[in-house]
Amino acid sequence: MSKKSKRQTPSLASAAGLVRFFEETDLKIALKPHLIIITGFVFVALVIALSKLVPPM
């Protein structure tokens, strides 16, 4: 017994022109995790140093 292949017909939405198209972009910002952690520590140290050096108004 052989299987009959189904006829490929477009869906109702695509036949009516209602299909949404998405563009895939490869523009991603790739940051290494250790760089983010180091930047966080530097920012915290900078804030602490500035709070000691410059008195609040």
Steps between C-alpha positions, in 0.01 A plus 500: 500500500655830396433829669361780291680830542285790604474787264678807640250783501560840655319574820205735501698782662783483248257474212333821619833679533483520879835339574743695716863491402783528750854594411765321693791721583838387616577835659543396860719657762721223630656575839693253705363445852826585676506838323154585638599398854824703487312802364253472789778491758674799340174696498433425868858597592466824303174590674649428845815701419301796370270495802808526726673770295205723409273591791127504422340840450 
